Amino acid sequence: MILSGISCTLSFLLHSHSVNSIHWFLGACTLNKYRILLSVTIAAGLASALFFFGSGSDSTQAGPPAYWITIDESEMDHLRSETAATGQGSELEVIERRSGLAIVKLDEIGSQELSGRMHDSFHKCAGFFRHETLEQARESIDLAVNARTDIQLVDYTIDNQANVTPMLSLAAEPNIRQLIIDLSAIHTRRHDQQGGSDGANLILNRWRAIALGRTDISVQPFAHLSTTNPGEFITPQPSIIATVTGTEFPNEIVVVGGHQDSIR
């Protein structure tokens, strides 16, 4: 359902000829001066707003890289209790606890396993941050604890209704419904299955059809290669990236992303 909403919004945006209206639809009145980079990203620990990927390690010796995870303390304790009761899942090595958050040390495989457990237990896609160093993990907790909620960082007025209203028909319910039907017809869109590639190709072809004849739009697949072995694919399912170039500040970028795959 996330993908459906994102994709249909994107269809609406790509059909639009007014960059001003595109950005207003995203909720800001002055974003017409930007370039939009719209990407549908894959899940399974590869793309989530809640991951910080890197290749950091706490040792100069050979071996899998280690990462430091910041996670809600109560959720971590729940997972640890599950492991103790069932014997299922890897033990979480707790480095420290502070202000309701915990730092856990995991390798690549462990962080991917944690992502799956968080999805199963809390219906979250990740639900934690991954850092390259322990210092970065500690700093992220400091920032969260000391964040001020009484400061208004943005002050703007949405005032582009006259341009947006005529374009709303492009996001009509039948278009959204058809996209849901087409994607749901694929038995599984899991990233390592054939259906994952089929779903990506469906989106790729749909967006390229929308972009046909538009010189300001490009649509390309993006292959996910291993950071440690560039010749090896992390997953056969590519991300699909559509770029709509703005008219006034084409080098400034706004990113909108969503999942195209399925967990099972």
Backbone hydrogen bonds, N-H to C=O, Kabsch-Sander energy under -0.5 kcal/mol:
donor,donor_aa,acceptor,acceptor_aa,energy
5,G,1,M,-2.1
6,I,2,I,-2.4
7,S,3,L,-3.4
8,C,4,S,-2.5
9,T,5,G,-2.1
10,L,6,I,-2.6
11,S,7,S,-2.5
12,F,8,C,-2.0
13,L,9,T,-2.4
14,L,10,L,-3.3
15,H,11,S,-1.8
16,S,12,F,-1.0
16,S,13,L,-0.5
19,V,17,H,-0.7
22,I,18,S,-2.0
23,H,19,V,-2.1
24,W,20,N,-2.0
25,F,21,S,-2.3
26,L,22,I,-0.8
27,G,24,W,-2.2
28,A,23,H,-1.6
33,K,30,T,-1.0
34,Y,31,L,-1.7
35,R,252,E,-3.4
36,I,244,V,-2.3
37,L,35,R,-0.5
37,L,254,V,-3.6
38,L,36,I,-0.6
38,L,242,A,-2.9
39,S,37,L,-0.6
39,S,256,V,-2.7
40,V,240,I,-2.3
41,T,39,S,-0.7
41,T,258,G,-2.2
46,L,43,A,-1.8
47,A,42,I,-0.6
51,F,48,S,-2.3
53,F,51,F,-0.5
67,Y,106,L,-3.3
68,W,131,H,-2.0
69,I,67,Y,-0.5
69,I,104,V,-3.7
70,T,129,F,-2.1
71,I,69,I,-0.5
71,I,102,A,-2.2
73,E,100,G,-2.6
76,M,72,D,-2.3
77,D,73,E,-2.4
78,H,74,S,-1.9
79,L,75,E,-2.0
80,R,76,M,-2.4
81,S,77,D,-2.3
82,E,78,H,-2.1
83,T,79,L,-2.2
84,A,80,R,-2.2
85,A,81,S,-2.2
86,T,82,E,-2.5
87,G,83,T,-2.3
93,E,91,E,-0.6
93,E,105,K,-0.6
94,V,92,L,-0.9
95,I,103,I,-3.4
96,E,103,I,-1.0
98,R,101,L,-3.2
101,L,98,R,-2.0
102,A,71,I,-2.5
103,I,96,E,-2.7
104,V,69,I,-2.6
104,V,102,A,-0.5
105,K,93,E,-2.1
106,L,67,Y,-2.3
106,L,104,V,-0.5
108,E,65,P,-0.6
111,S,107,D,-2.4
112,Q,108,E,-1.8
113,E,109,I,-2.3
114,L,110,G,-2.4
115,S,111,S,-1.7
116,G,112,Q,-1.7
117,R,113,E,-2.2
118,M,114,L,-2.6
119,H,115,S,-1.7
120,D,116,G,-2.3
121,S,117,R,-2.6
122,F,118,M,-2.3
123,H,119,H,-1.4
124,K,118,M,-1.2
126,A,115,S,-0.6
126,A,124,K,-1.1
127,G,125,C,-1.1
129,F,70,T,-2.1
131,H,68,W,-2.5
137,A,133,T,-1.6
138,R,134,L,-2.5
139,E,135,E,-2.5
140,S,136,Q,-2.1
141,I,137,A,-1.5
142,D,138,R,-2.2
143,L,139,E,-2.5
144,A,140,S,-1.9
145,V,141,I,-2.8
146,N,142,D,-2.4
147,A,143,L,-0.6
147,A,144,A,-0.5
153,L,151,I,-0.8
159,D,157,T,-0.8
163,N,160,N,-1.0
164,V,160,N,-1.8
165,T,161,Q,-2.6
167,M,164,V,-1.8
168,L,164,V,-0.7
168,L,165,T,-1.2
170,L,167,M,-1.7
171,A,168,L,-1.8
172,A,169,S,-1.3
175,N,172,A,-0.8
176,I,172,A,-1.5
177,R,173,E,-2.9
178,Q,174,P,-2.2
179,L,175,N,-1.8
180,I,176,I,-2.0
181,I,177,R,-2.4
182,D,178,Q,-2.7
183,L,179,L,-2.3
184,S,180,I,-2.5
185,A,181,I,-1.3
186,I,183,L,-1.3
187,H,185,A,-0.6
193,Q,190,R,-2.0
196,G,190,R,-0.7
196,G,193,Q,-1.0
197,S,193,Q,-1.1
198,D,194,Q,-2.4
199,G,195,G,-2.5
200,A,196,G,-1.8
201,N,197,S,-2.4
202,L,198,D,-2.1
203,I,199,G,-2.1
204,L,200,A,-2.7
205,N,201,N,-2.8
206,R,202,L,-2.2
207,W,203,I,-2.7
208,R,204,L,-2.2
209,A,205,N,-1.9
210,I,206,R,-1.7
211,A,207,W,-2.3
212,L,208,R,-0.7
212,L,209,A,-0.5
214,R,211,A,-2.7
215,T,213,G,-0.7
217,I,214,R,-1.0
218,S,243,T,-2.1
220,Q,241,I,-2.7
222,F,239,S,-2.9
224,H,235,T,-0.5
225,L,223,A,-0.8
226,S,229,N,-0.6
226,S,232,E,-3.3
232,E,229,N,-2.8
234,I,224,H,-2.6
235,T,224,H,-0.9
237,Q,191,H,-0.7
239,S,222,F,-2.3
240,I,40,V,-1.3
241,I,220,Q,-3.1
241,I,239,S,-0.5
242,A,38,L,-3.0
242,A,240,I,-0.5
243,T,218,S,-3.0
244,V,36,I,-2.6
245,T,216,D,-2.7
245,T,243,T,-0.6
247,T,32,N,-0.6
252,E,249,F,-1.7
254,V,35,R,-2.0
256,V,37,L,-1.3
258,G,39,S,-0.7
260,Q,41,T,-0.9
